[in-house]
């Protein structure tokens, strides 16, 4: 099945969802940056206290990815490109 949205359509929608969860990350001293959207894949970079945090993968899966799947499309996945 072809994904029903273009990358250009998804980028602002994903950005809005990230804004809605950003406060939870910032409360713990972290942040998130949207790098790009390619099909079902959302590429992000964690910042601040999230970098190197043992809970960062859980945060991405259960807060960020869950919000994107709920508000945009259930097949979307988040890929962490934090260096």
N, C-alpha and C positions, 0 to 999 in steps of 0.2 A: 504494500500500500504506500502510495506517495503521501508524504507529509503535507497537510493542507495549507500551510502558511509559508510565506517567503521569509528569508532572514531579515529583510528590511522591515517587514510587518512585525516580526517577533521582537526585534531589539527594543523598541520603546515599551512594549508590553512587559518584557522581562525586566527592564529598568524600573518600571513602576512597582513591580512585585518586590524587587530587591529593596527599593525605598521603604516598603512596608515592613520588612524584617530587619532593616539596618539598625533600628533602635535597640533591638535585642543584642546585636553584636556590639554596638557601641557602649551599652551598659556594662559590658565586661572588658572594655578597653580595646575592642577590635573594630574591624570594618571590612567591607567587601567592595571589590571593583569589578564591574562587568567589562570583560575584554571583547567578546564577540559572541554571536549566535550563528551556528551553522546547522541548519536542519533542526533536529531534535536536541542538539547538543548546545549547552550553555557553558561558555568558558569564563571562569572567574578567577580572581586573585584575592586571597585573604590578606588583611593588613593588620598592623598593630599587634595586640596581644593574641590574636588568632593564629599568627604565624608561629608554628612550632608547638601549639597547644595540643595536648593529647585528645581533647574533645573536638577538634576542628572537623574531623571527618564525620562525626555524629551531627555536628551543627550543620554541615553542608547537606547531609542526607535528610535529617528530620526537621530542619527548620527551612532552609533555603529551597532544596529540591521539592519538598512537600508543598510549599507555598506555590512554586511554579507549576507543579502538576495540578494542584487544586484550581488555580486561577487561570491557567492558560491551556495546558494539554497534558493528559496523564502519561504520555509516552516520553516526555522531555526528561533529560538527565543533566546533571551539573558535573562539570569536569573542573577540578582544581588545578590551576596552573601557578600556584604559589611556589616561588623558588626559595 
